[in-house]
Amino acid sequence: MPGSLPADIADPPATLSGKGSLPAGTAPTYVPLLRGGRRHWDLPSAGEVLDPHWDPAINSYRFTRNGQNFYRAWSPELAWHVCSQVRGYCSPAQGRALYELAAAATGPIAEIGSAEGLSACWLGLAARDTGQPLTCVDTFTGPLYHQWRVNIRDRFDATMAYAGLSPRVLAMPSQDAASAYPGGPLHLLYIDGSHSYAAARADWHAWSQRLAPGAVVCFDDCTGVYPGIMRLQAEIWHAGRAELLGRTGAMLAWRL
């Protein structure tokens, strides 16, 4: 049986900010959306470029520089630039960790709680490289979304179009989606749904039946702000069915 709780669970950080920056030298500086919603990259090899977007007709990114059109085929180093233009609360370091886990997955991937699509971008861009399918689960109608007064599904769809991704979307409650999920055993699951203990535990129990042996499971918002999430992490540890891989920002990763 496992011993005492590791520090990542017993003493979680009190809180963590949303978007942050990666350690110096690991990626270009975050570049926000420009006025009017125009998108903006700053590529070392191309300088400042405006309005980048995926063009499925040519299977490439299209952008303008100095008033001229240019094209850039997909490459993994572009993941930072694509994701830097998507609204959300997945920090760059956490996003990169998700990208690396997804790039190492040898089977299907799913996330619970997609919102505007930032984490789906990190996961989906890696999955596109490896040819693995991504499933995104969200009702897109929760009380938080109503509070934001925006159409979250429209924003999610726009994000996927911008990034050139087309994941399977199950727009329904998480437990219903677990029953309806039509794919093969999951090799990576990212849980970022409702943050109460009851909801997180229900997500875990419903989707754990869909996991392949040795699958990686990541939980977001593992901080002191969400004691229910931390309670669930302690239960997983004491059950002894998963190995704690470690923490990246607010995310804890486990391997069955």
C-alpha positions as CSV (number, residue, x, y, z in Angstrom):
1,M,0.0,0.0,0.0
2,P,1.2,3.6,-0.6
3,G,2.8,5.4,2.3
4,S,2.2,8.9,3.4
5,L,0.9,11.4,0.8
6,P,3.5,13.0,-1.4
7,A,3.9,16.8,-1.0
8,D,2.2,17.5,-4.4
9,I,-1.0,16.2,-2.8
10,A,-0.5,16.8,0.9
11,D,0.6,20.4,0.4
12,P,-0.7,21.8,-2.8
13,P,-0.1,25.4,-3.8
14,A,-2.7,27.8,-2.5
15,T,-3.5,29.1,-6.0
16,L,-1.9,29.5,-9.4
17,S,-2.4,32.2,-12.0
18,G,-3.8,31.4,-15.4
19,K,-1.6,32.3,-18.3
20,G,2.0,32.6,-17.4
21,S,5.3,32.4,-19.2
22,L,7.6,29.5,-19.8
23,P,11.1,29.5,-18.3
24,A,13.6,31.8,-20.1
25,G,14.9,30.4,-23.3
26,T,12.3,27.7,-23.8
27,A,9.9,29.6,-26.1
28,P,9.2,33.0,-27.6
29,T,7.5,35.6,-25.5
30,Y,3.7,35.4,-25.4
31,V,2.1,37.6,-28.0
32,P,-1.5,38.6,-27.4
33,L,-4.2,39.2,-29.9
34,L,-3.9,42.5,-31.6
35,R,-6.6,45.2,-31.6
36,G,-9.7,44.1,-33.5
37,G,-9.0,40.4,-32.8
38,R,-6.2,40.1,-35.4
39,R,-3.8,37.3,-34.7
40,H,-0.1,37.8,-34.4
41,W,3.0,35.5,-34.3
42,D,6.6,36.5,-33.9
43,L,8.6,33.7,-35.6
44,P,12.4,33.7,-35.4
45,S,12.6,32.7,-39.0
46,A,9.9,35.0,-40.3
47,G,9.7,38.0,-38.0
48,E,6.4,39.6,-37.2
49,V,3.5,38.0,-39.1
50,L,-0.2,38.9,-38.9
51,D,-3.5,37.0,-39.2
52,P,-2.1,33.5,-39.2
53,H,-4.7,30.8,-39.7
54,W,-5.0,27.2,-41.0
55,D,-6.0,26.9,-44.7
56,P,-7.3,23.4,-45.2
57,A,-7.3,23.9,-49.0
58,I,-3.5,23.9,-49.0
59,N,-2.9,22.0,-45.8
60,S,-0.8,24.9,-44.4
61,Y,-0.9,28.0,-42.3
62,R,-1.4,31.2,-44.2
63,F,-0.3,34.6,-42.9
64,T,0.7,38.1,-44.1
65,R,3.9,40.0,-43.6
66,N,4.6,43.5,-44.9
67,G,1.3,43.2,-46.8
68,Q,2.3,40.0,-48.6
69,N,0.8,36.5,-48.3
70,F,3.1,33.7,-47.0
71,Y,2.5,30.0,-46.2
72,R,4.0,27.8,-43.5
73,A,3.6,24.1,-43.3
74,W,2.8,22.6,-39.9
75,S,5.8,21.8,-37.7
76,P,5.8,21.0,-33.9
77,E,7.6,24.3,-33.0
78,L,4.5,26.2,-34.3
79,A,2.4,24.8,-31.4
80,W,3.5,27.6,-29.1
81,H,2.5,30.3,-31.6
82,V,-0.9,28.7,-32.3
83,C,-1.8,28.2,-28.7
84,S,-0.6,31.6,-27.6
85,Q,-3.5,33.1,-29.6
86,V,-6.2,31.1,-27.9
87,R,-8.0,32.4,-24.8
88,G,-8.0,30.1,-21.7
89,Y,-6.5,29.3,-18.3
90,C,-4.0,26.5,-19.3
91,S,-0.6,28.0,-18.6
92,P,2.1,27.7,-21.3
93,A,4.1,25.3,-19.2
94,Q,1.1,23.1,-18.5
95,G,0.1,23.2,-22.2
96,R,3.6,22.1,-23.2
97,A,3.4,19.2,-20.7
98,L,0.0,18.2,-22.3
99,Y,1.5,18.4,-25.7
100,E,4.4,16.2,-24.8
101,L,2.1,13.6,-23.1
102,A,-0.1,13.6,-26.2
103,A,2.8,13.3,-28.5
104,A,3.9,10.1,-26.6
105,A,0.4,8.6,-26.6
106,T,0.0,5.5,-28.8
107,G,-3.8,5.5,-28.7
108,P,-6.8,7.7,-28.4
109,I,-6.9,10.9,-26.3
110,A,-9.8,12.6,-24.5
111,E,-10.4,15.7,-22.4
112,I,-13.2,16.5,-20.1
113,G,-14.0,20.2,-20.1
114,S,-12.9,22.0,-23.3
115,A,-14.3,25.5,-22.9
116,E,-12.8,27.8,-25.6
117,G,-10.3,25.1,-26.8
118,L,-6.9,26.1,-25.4
119,S,-6.0,22.7,-23.9
120,A,-7.7,21.0,-26.9
121,C,-5.2,22.9,-29.1
122,W,-2.2,21.6,-27.2
123,L,-3.5,18.1,-27.2
124,G,-4.9,18.2,-30.7
125,L,-1.7,19.6,-32.4
126,A,0.3,16.7,-30.9
127,A,-2.3,14.2,-31.8
128,R,-2.3,15.4,-35.4
129,D,1.4,14.7,-35.5
130,T,0.9,11.1,-34.3
131,G,-2.4,10.4,-36.0
132,Q,-4.3,9.6,-32.8
133,P,-7.9,10.7,-32.4
134,L,-8.9,13.4,-29.9
135,T,-12.3,13.5,-28.2
136,C,-13.5,16.7,-26.5
137,V,-16.3,16.5,-23.9
138,D,-18.2,19.6,-22.7
139,T,-21.8,20.6,-22.4
140,F,-20.9,24.2,-23.5
141,T,-23.9,25.4,-21.5
142,G,-22.7,25.4,-17.9
143,P,-23.5,28.3,-15.4
144,L,-19.9,29.6,-15.7
145,Y,-20.3,30.0,-19.4
146,H,-23.6,31.9,-18.9
147,Q,-21.9,34.1,-16.5
148,W,-19.3,34.9,-19.1
149,R,-22.1,35.9,-21.5
150,V,-20.5,34.4,-24.5
151,N,-21.3,31.5,-26.8
152,I,-18.6,29.0,-25.8
153,R,-19.4,26.4,-28.4
154,D,-18.9,29.0,-31.2
155,R,-15.6,30.1,-29.7
156,F,-14.5,26.5,-29.4
157,D,-15.4,25.8,-33.0
158,A,-13.6,28.9,-34.1
159,T,-10.5,27.9,-32.2
160,M,-10.5,24.5,-33.8
161,A,-10.9,26.0,-37.3
162,Y,-8.0,28.4,-36.6
163,A,-5.7,25.6,-35.5
164,G,-6.8,23.3,-38.3
165,L,-8.2,20.6,-35.9
166,S,-11.3,18.5,-36.1
167,P,-11.7,16.5,-32.9
168,R,-14.7,14.4,-32.1
169,V,-17.0,16.5,-29.9
170,L,-19.4,15.0,-27.4
171,A,-21.5,17.9,-26.3
172,M,-23.2,16.3,-23.3
173,P,-22.6,15.7,-19.6
174,S,-19.3,13.9,-18.9
175,Q,-20.9,10.7,-17.5
176,D,-23.3,10.5,-20.4
177,A,-20.3,11.0,-22.8
178,A,-18.4,8.1,-21.1
179,S,-21.3,5.8,-22.0
180,A,-21.6,7.2,-25.5
181,Y,-17.9,7.3,-26.3
182,P,-17.4,5.2,-29.5
183,G,-13.6,5.0,-29.6
184,G,-11.0,2.6,-28.4
185,P,-9.3,2.5,-25.0
186,L,-7.9,5.9,-24.1
187,H,-4.1,6.3,-23.7
188,L,-4.4,9.8,-22.3
189,L,-7.2,11.4,-20.4
190,Y,-7.3,15.1,-19.2
191,I,-9.9,15.9,-16.6
192,D,-10.8,19.6,-16.3
193,G,-14.6,19.5,-15.8
194,S,-16.7,20.7,-12.8
195,H,-14.4,21.1,-9.8
196,S,-16.6,19.8,-6.9
197,Y,-15.5,16.6,-5.3
198,A,-18.7,14.8,-6.4
199,A,-18.3,15.9,-10.0
200,A,-14.6,15.1,-10.3
201,R,-15.1,11.7,-8.7
202,A,-17.9,10.9,-11.0
203,D,-15.8,11.9,-14.0
204,W,-12.9,9.7,-12.8
205,H,-15.1,6.7,-12.1
206,A,-17.0,7.0,-15.4
207,W,-14.0,7.5,-17.6
208,S,-11.6,5.1,-15.8
209,Q,-13.5,2.3,-17.4
210,R,-12.4,3.6,-20.8
211,L,-8.7,3.7,-20.1
212,A,-6.1,1.4,-21.6
213,P,-3.6,-0.4,-19.2
214,G,-0.7,2.1,-18.5
215,A,-2.8,5.1,-19.6
216,V,-1.9,8.6,-18.3
217,V,-4.5,10.6,-16.5
218,C,-4.1,14.3,-15.8
219,F,-6.2,16.4,-13.5
220,D,-6.3,20.2,-13.7
221,D,-6.7,22.7,-10.9
222,C,-5.0,20.6,-8.2
223,T,-4.6,23.6,-5.9
224,G,-5.8,24.6,-2.5
225,V,-8.6,26.5,-4.1
226,Y,-10.4,23.2,-5.0
227,P,-10.2,20.9,-1.9
228,G,-12.6,18.5,-3.6
229,I,-10.1,17.9,-6.4
230,M,-7.3,17.4,-3.9
231,R,-9.4,15.0,-1.9
232,L,-9.9,12.9,-5.0
233,Q,-6.1,12.9,-5.7
234,A,-5.5,11.6,-2.2
235,E,-8.1,8.8,-2.8
236,I,-6.3,7.8,-6.0
237,W,-3.0,7.7,-4.2
238,H,-4.3,5.5,-1.4
239,A,-6.1,3.2,-3.8
240,G,-2.6,2.2,-5.2
241,R,-3.8,1.7,-8.8
242,A,-1.8,4.6,-10.3
243,E,1.7,6.0,-10.1
244,L,2.0,9.8,-9.5
245,L,4.1,11.2,-12.3
246,G,4.3,14.7,-10.8
247,R,3.0,18.2,-11.0
248,T,3.2,20.9,-13.8
249,G,1.6,24.1,-12.5
250,A,-1.9,23.3,-11.4
251,M,-1.9,19.8,-13.1
252,L,-1.1,16.5,-11.6
253,A,-0.4,13.5,-13.9
254,W,-0.8,9.8,-13.1
255,R,0.0,6.6,-14.9
256,L,-2.2,3.6,-14.3
